[in-house]
Amino acid sequence: MNRRAFLAGTTAALVFPRATLASPYILRAEPIIAQILPEGDGTTVMLGFNGSTPGPELRVRLGDELVVRFDNETDEGSSIHWHGIRLENAMDGVPELTQPLVPTGGGFDYRFRVPDAGTYWYHSHNRSWEQVAKGLYGPLIIEEHTPPHVDHDITVILDDWRVEEAGALKGGFGDMHDFAHAGRMGNYAKAIVSKATVKKGDRVRLRLINTATARVFPIKIEGLSALAVALDGMPLSAPRPLGDVTLAPAQRMDVIGDVTAAVDFLFMTRDGPYELGAITVDGENSTPITGPIAPLPAANVARPKDVPDQSLTLKMEGGAMGGRHAGDDIWAFNGVSGLSDTPWATFKSGDTAIIDLVNDTSFPHGIHLHGHHFYEVNTDGSLGDLRDTSLVNAGQSQKIKTVFDNPGKWLLHCHMLGHQASGMKTWVEVL
């Protein structure tokens, strides 16, 4: 990425559509023309939902039934995955495991209750390394029965695109060099914000979502005295100092804080910070919210047993500068590339498992488990944060511990989507 591309992003805080608090919805996947670059620069032919990318922000309340009719008006098969939702297996949106591929001109009805409040998102799960990069995604917000007292609830999507100077998307979505390295990195990035202006002294809730197909975003937020309150939709036991934020593809963070100046979203790079976008300040709040920032209501997630029923190791292998492995593609888990006919592991409903995610490669990987959340295990063996996607850096490992209590066939894969496309995915079954 060059300096001009990043600085251009400061004038490009795109406000995306927000749906009403009602269901059913219709999500129509279709070709669109988007203003990804700043106004006055070229437009970009992409894919989107209901005429835009990101697609409309869907908002429902905890415990509601979400009903969505998906209509596919693109020129290839697709589906919708509801990322991070602990939903019934038939609604998970994975064509190879849970549903038929939705062909061009076809449709599929999704219907499920939402069990957890928090920040989630939806995206294509067929040829996702290409369809998500082209714009088939959007935010899904599940509101608490009693949301925290804030002046504004703002969604902030972080993404990057590989574009020509005139705005056209560059091709090569299946490029093997990208797949074997860090993935398809864009040359233009920005923050897409649901509200462009606030007042000084406002208390705001920011919902950060990394929708990029490969890029890990180290982010610094200026102009906000804030605390982190949730990760991947799951509330933290206590708000914690924000500091610098690192979000792998598909990860989310909720932040609550008080506006002290224009809120800048800075991408921290080796060449220094670059502003991805900003929320401007217009005026001052004469009656600001005071008092401490309280924890969000705890999620109803089963606590793992102290002694697990199964202990497993998932070893990431392959890629450029990686060693040989027994798989038949660029990447592998435990010597197997892609989905096998039988599950990598089988669990009885209610089993506790501890899985050691071992990254024996030269690149970071964001490992995502469908249908469940898991605890990241601290180095002292205690339970850390609840997440659905864990970033494991090159040469490192991360233990996760979860209760497999959602019956069905569930995907487990790298959310650097080019890595998933070239071998780094498997599946588990919960009986």
C-alpha positions in Angstrom: 0.0 0.0 0.0 1.2 3.5 -0.7 0.8 6.7 1.2 -1.6 8.2 -1.3 -3.9 5.2 -1.0 -4.1 5.4 2.7 -4.5 9.2 2.9 -7.3 9.0 0.4 -9.2 6.9 2.8 -9.5 9.8 5.3 -12.1 11.4 3.1 -14.0 8.2 2.3 -16.0 7.3 5.5 -18.9 5.6 3.7 -22.1 5.4 5.6 -23.8 2.1 4.8 -27.5 1.3 5.0 -29.1 0.1 8.2 -32.1 -2.2 8.2 -35.0 -1.8 10.6 -35.5 -3.9 13.8 -37.9 -6.2 12.0 -37.7 -9.5 10.2 -38.2 -11.1 7.6 -35.4 -9.6 5.5 -34.6 -10.1 1.9 -30.9 -10.2 1.0 -30.3 -10.1 -2.8 -26.8 -10.8 -4.0 -26.2 -9.0 -7.2 -23.6 -7.1 -9.3 -23.3 -3.4 -8.2 -21.2 -0.3 -8.8 -19.6 1.0 -5.7 -17.7 4.2 -4.7 -14.8 2.5 -2.9 -12.3 5.2 -3.8 -13.0 8.8 -2.6 -15.8 10.8 -4.3 -14.5 12.1 -7.6 -12.3 9.1 -8.3 -13.4 6.1 -10.3 -16.1 3.7 -9.3 -15.7 -0.1 -8.8 -17.8 -2.9 -10.3 -18.3 -5.3 -7.4 -20.9 -7.7 -5.8 -23.2 -6.6 -3.0 -26.4 -7.2 -1.1 -29.5 -5.1 -2.0 -27.5 -2.7 -4.1 -24.6 -1.9 -1.7 -21.4 -3.2 -0.2 -21.3 -3.7 2.6 -24.8 -5.1 2.6 -27.5 -3.6 4.9 -26.9 -3.7 8.6 -29.3 -6.2 10.1 -30.4 -5.6 13.6 -32.4 -7.8 15.8 -32.7 -8.3 19.6 -31.4 -11.2 21.7 -33.7 -14.2 21.4 -35.5 -12.9 18.3 -36.0 -15.2 15.3 -34.1 -13.9 12.3 -35.8 -14.7 9.0 -33.9 -14.0 5.8 -34.8 -14.8 2.2 -31.5 -15.1 0.2 -31.9 -14.5 -3.5 -28.9 -15.1 -5.7 -28.7 -12.8 -8.7 -25.0 -13.3 -9.2 -23.6 -15.4 -12.1 -22.3 -18.2 -9.8 -23.5 -20.3 -6.9 -23.4 -18.7 -3.4 -24.7 -19.0 0.2 -24.8 -16.9 3.4 -22.8 -17.8 6.5 -23.8 -16.1 9.8 -20.4 -15.6 11.3 -20.1 -16.2 15.0 -23.8 -17.2 15.5 -24.4 -20.4 17.6 -27.3 -21.4 15.4 -28.8 -24.7 14.3 -26.5 -26.6 11.8 -28.9 -26.5 8.8 -28.8 -22.7 8.8 -25.0 -22.3 8.9 -24.6 -21.6 5.2 -21.8 -24.0 4.2 -22.6 -25.7 0.9 -20.3 -28.6 1.4 -21.7 -29.5 4.8 -25.0 -27.9 5.8 -27.1 -26.9 2.7 -27.2 -27.1 -1.1 -25.3 -24.5 -3.1 -27.8 -21.7 -4.1 -27.5 -21.5 -7.9 -27.9 -18.3 -10.1 -31.5 -17.3 -9.9 -32.2 -19.5 -6.9 -33.0 -18.8 -3.3 -32.7 -20.1 0.2 -34.7 -19.3 3.4 -32.7 -18.9 6.6 -34.6 -19.0 9.9 -33.0 -19.2 13.3 -33.1 -17.7 16.8 -30.2 -15.6 17.9 -28.8 -16.8 21.2 -26.2 -14.2 21.9 -26.2 -10.4 21.9 -23.2 -8.8 20.2 -21.4 -7.8 17.0 -21.5 -10.4 14.2 -21.5 -10.4 10.4 -22.8 -12.3 7.4 -20.9 -13.2 4.3 -20.8 -15.5 1.3 -19.4 -19.0 2.0 -18.9 -20.2 -1.6 -15.7 -19.1 -3.3 -15.5 -16.8 -0.4 -11.9 -15.7 -1.1 -13.4 -14.1 -4.2 -17.0 -13.3 -3.4 -16.2 -11.7 0.0 -13.4 -9.7 -1.7 -15.9 -8.5 -4.3 -18.2 -7.3 -1.6 -20.7 -10.0 -0.5 -20.8 -9.3 3.3 -22.6 -7.1 5.8 -22.9 -6.5 9.6 -25.3 -8.3 11.8 -26.0 -6.7 15.2 -27.8 -8.5 18.0 -28.9 -6.0 20.6 -29.1 -6.7 24.3 -32.5 -6.6 26.0 -31.1 -3.6 28.0 -28.3 -2.1 25.8 -25.6 0.1 27.5 -26.5 3.7 27.9 -24.7 5.5 25.0 -25.4 8.4 22.7 -24.6 6.5 19.5 -24.1 2.9 18.5 -21.7 3.0 15.6 -20.5 0.1 13.4 -17.0 0.4 11.9 -16.0 -2.0 9.1 -12.3 -2.4 8.3 -11.5 -3.7 4.8 -9.0 -3.5 2.0 -9.3 -3.9 -1.8 -6.8 -4.5 -4.6 -7.8 -1.9 -7.2 -6.5 -0.2 -10.3 -5.9 3.6 -10.1 -9.1 4.2 -12.0 -11.1 2.1 -9.5 -11.5 -1.3 -11.2 -10.9 -4.4 -9.1 -7.7 -6.2 -10.1 -8.2 -9.8 -11.1 -6.3 -12.8 -10.1 -8.5 -13.9 -7.2 -7.2 -17.5 -7.4 -3.6 -16.4 -7.6 -1.4 -19.2 -6.2 1.3 -16.8 -5.0 -1.3 -15.0 -2.9 -2.6 -18.3 -1.6 0.9 -19.6 -0.6 1.8 -16.4 1.2 -0.2 -14.0 3.4 -3.3 -14.0 1.1 -4.8 -11.4 -1.2 -3.7 -8.1 0.3 -5.3 -4.9 -1.0 -3.5 -1.8 -2.0 -6.3 0.5 -0.7 -8.0 0.4 2.7 -10.5 2.3 4.8 -12.9 2.3 7.6 -16.6 2.2 6.6 -18.6 3.9 9.3 -22.3 3.9 10.0 -22.3 7.5 11.5 -20.1 10.3 10.3 -20.5 13.0 12.9 -20.7 13.1 16.7 -20.4 15.7 19.4 -17.5 16.2 21.8 -18.5 14.5 25.1 -20.8 12.0 23.5 -20.5 8.5 24.8 -20.3 6.0 21.9 -20.3 2.3 21.3 -18.0 1.3 18.4 -18.5 -2.1 16.8 -15.3 -2.9 14.9 -15.4 -5.7 12.3 -12.5 -6.8 10.2 -14.1 -8.1 6.9 -10.8 -8.3 4.9 -10.1 -11.7 3.3 -6.4 -11.7 4.5 -5.2 -8.5 6.2 -4.5 -8.3 9.9 -5.3 -4.8 11.0 -3.3 -3.3 13.9 -5.5 -0.3 14.8 -5.1 2.7 17.1 -8.2 4.8 17.9 -7.6 8.4 18.8 -10.1 11.0 20.0 -11.8 8.6 22.4 -11.3 7.8 26.0 -12.5 4.2 25.8 -12.5 0.7 27.1 -12.9 -2.6 25.3 -16.1 -4.4 26.4 -16.4 -7.4 24.0 -14.5 -9.6 21.6 -16.1 -11.6 18.7 -19.5 -10.7 20.2 -18.7 -12.1 23.6 -18.7 -9.7 26.6 -15.5 -9.3 28.6 -15.9 -10.1 32.3 -14.7 -6.6 33.0 -14.0 -3.7 30.6 -10.3 -3.3 29.9 -8.0 -0.5 28.7 -8.2 -0.2 25.0 -4.6 0.4 24.0 -3.7 -0.7 20.5 -6.1 -3.1 18.7 -5.2 -6.0 16.5 -8.0 -7.6 14.5 -7.5 -10.7 12.3 -9.8 -11.3 9.4 -13.3 -12.0 10.8 -12.5 -10.8 14.4 -14.6 -8.1 16.1 -14.2 -5.8 19.1 -16.8 -3.6 20.9 -15.5 -0.4 22.4 -17.4 2.1 24.6 -15.9 5.5 25.3 -16.3 9.3 25.5 -15.4 11.5 22.5 -12.6 14.0 23.3 -11.9 15.0 19.7 -12.4 13.7 16.1 -12.3 9.9 16.3 -9.5 8.7 14.1 -9.0 5.1 13.0 -5.2 4.7 12.4 -3.7 1.7 10.7 -0.3 1.1 12.4 2.2 0.1 9.7 6.0 -0.2 9.6 6.0 3.2 7.8 4.0 4.9 10.5 0.3 5.4 11.2 -2.2 6.0 8.3 -5.7 7.2 8.8 -8.3 4.8 7.5 -11.2 7.1 8.4 -12.6 9.4 11.0 -15.8 10.4 12.7 -15.9 14.2 12.8 -16.9 16.3 15.8 -19.7 19.0 15.4 -20.5 20.8 18.6 -20.4 19.7 22.2 -22.7 17.6 24.3 -24.0 19.8 27.1 -25.3 16.9 29.2 -22.7 14.1 28.7 -23.2 10.7 30.2 -21.1 10.3 33.3 -20.2 7.3 35.5 -18.1 4.3 34.8 -18.5 2.0 31.8 -20.1 -1.2 33.1 -19.6 -4.7 31.8 -22.0 -6.0 29.2 -24.4 -8.7 30.4 -22.6 -12.1 30.3 -23.3 -14.5 27.6 -25.0 -17.8 28.3 -22.1 -20.0 27.2 -21.4 -23.4 28.8 -18.3 -23.5 31.0 -15.8 -26.1 30.0 -14.9 -29.0 32.4 -11.6 -28.7 34.2 -10.5 -32.0 32.8 -11.4 -32.2 29.1 -13.0 -35.2 27.5 -10.6 -34.9 24.5 -7.3 -33.2 24.0 -6.3 -32.6 20.4 -3.7 -30.9 18.3 -4.4 -29.1 15.1 -1.2 -28.4 13.2 -1.0 -25.8 10.5 1.3 -26.8 7.7 2.5 -25.7 4.3 2.7 -22.4 2.4 5.7 -20.6 1.0 8.8 -21.2 3.1 7.0 -24.0 4.9 8.0 -27.6 5.3 6.7 -30.6 3.4 3.4 -32.1 4.4 1.2 -35.1 3.4 -1.6 -33.0 2.0 -2.4 -32.5 -1.7 -2.7 -28.7 -1.7 -0.7 -25.7 -0.6 -1.8 -25.8 3.0 -2.9 -28.6 5.4 -4.1 -29.4 8.8 -2.3 -32.4 10.3 -1.2 -33.6 6.8 -4.7 -33.3 5.3 -5.7 -30.7 2.8 -9.4 -29.7 2.5 -12.4 -31.5 3.7 -12.2 -35.3 4.1 -15.1 -37.7 3.9 -14.9 -38.2 7.7 -14.7 -35.6 10.4 -11.4 -34.6 11.9 -12.9 -35.2 15.3 -16.3 -36.4 16.7 -17.8 -35.2 20.0 -20.8 -36.2 22.1 -22.9 -33.2 22.8 -21.6 -31.6 26.0 -18.1 -32.8 25.6 -15.3 -30.5 26.6 -12.3 -30.4 24.3 -9.0 -28.6 24.4 -7.4 -28.1 21.1 -3.8 -27.0 20.6 -3.6 -24.8 17.5 0.0 -25.1 16.4 1.2 -22.8 13.6 4.1 -24.6 11.9 4.2 -22.1 9.0 5.7 -18.8 8.1 2.5 -16.8 8.1 -0.3 -15.9 10.6 -3.6 -17.7 10.5 -7.0 -16.8 12.0 -8.7 -20.1 12.9 -12.5 -19.9 13.0 -14.8 -22.5 14.5 -18.4 -22.6 13.2 -21.4 -22.9 15.5 -19.5 -22.4 18.8 -17.4 -20.0 20.8 -14.3 -21.1 22.6 -12.0 -19.9 25.4 -8.5 -19.0 24.5 -6.3 -20.6 27.2 -3.8 -18.4 28.9 -0.2 -19.6 29.3 -0.8 -20.4 32.9 -3.7 -22.8 31.9 -6.5 -20.4 33.0 -9.4 -19.5 30.7 -8.9 -16.3 28.8 -11.3 -14.6 26.3 -14.2 -16.1 24.6 -13.9 -15.9 20.8 -14.9 -17.6 17.6 -11.7 -16.7 15.7 -8.2 -17.0 17.1 -5.1 -15.3 15.6 -2.1 -17.7 15.8 1.1 -16.0 14.6 3.8 -17.8 12.6 5.7 -20.3 14.7 3.4 -19.9 17.7 0.6 -21.9 19.2 -2.7 -21.2 21.0 -4.7 -23.6 23.1 -8.5 -23.2 22.9 -11.1 -24.9 25.1 -14.8 -25.3 24.3 -17.9 -27.2 25.1 -19.1 -28.9 21.9 -22.8 -28.6 22.7 -24.3 -27.7 19.3 -25.1 -30.8 17.2 -24.2 -31.0 13.6 -21.3 -30.8 11.1 -19.2 -27.7 11.8 -16.4 -26.2 9.7 -13.0 -25.4 11.2 -10.8 -23.3 9.0 -8.4 -20.4 8.5 -10.2 -17.2 7.8 -7.4 -15.9 5.6 -9.8 -17.1 2.9 -7.1 -17.9 0.3 -5.6 -20.3 2.8 -9.0 -21.9 3.3 -9.4 -22.2 -0.5 -6.0 -24.0 -0.8 -6.3 -26.6 1.9 -6.6 -25.1 5.4 -10.0 -26.4 6.4 -11.5 -29.4 8.1 -14.7 -30.3 10.0 -15.9 -31.7 13.2 -19.1 -33.5 14.1 -21.1 -33.1 17.3 -23.5 -36.0 17.9 
